[in-house]
Amino acid sequence: MTEILLTEIIRPLRRGQLTIPAEFRRRLGITDDSLLQLTLHDDRIEITPVVTRPASGKSWAQELYALFAPVRAEAEAMDEAEIDALIDEAVNEVRSQC
């Protein structure tokens, strides 16, 4: 069987972001919540979809939801302005590191 190669030339966005063409995403089953493994091979980058399965009976989303229960409980006591101020503070901190 002959391997069919698809090739696209793309331009990186600011901060190195890449847009994977729709046909590539469709063929590889890449969705918005997919994880991708990037591997550097000498002078090229290999991108491989990662298939994840929860180790326990719970899905990873359920485990993450449970992990953030204390944060949600704390946020319930805050008004919208307090939450917005904390978000702005966190965003500014991250931006100052770039």
Residue pairs with C-beta under 8 A, 6 or more apart in sequence:
6 21
6 23
6 24
6 27
8 21
8 24
10 18
10 19
10 21
12 18
13 19
15 98
20 30
20 47
24 30
25 31
28 49
29 49
30 36
30 49
34 49
34 50
35 49
35 50
35 52
36 47
36 48
36 49
36 50
37 47
37 48
37 49
37 50
38 45
38 46
38 47
39 45
39 46
39 47
39 48
40 46
52 60
54 60
54 63
56 63
58 66
75 83
78 86
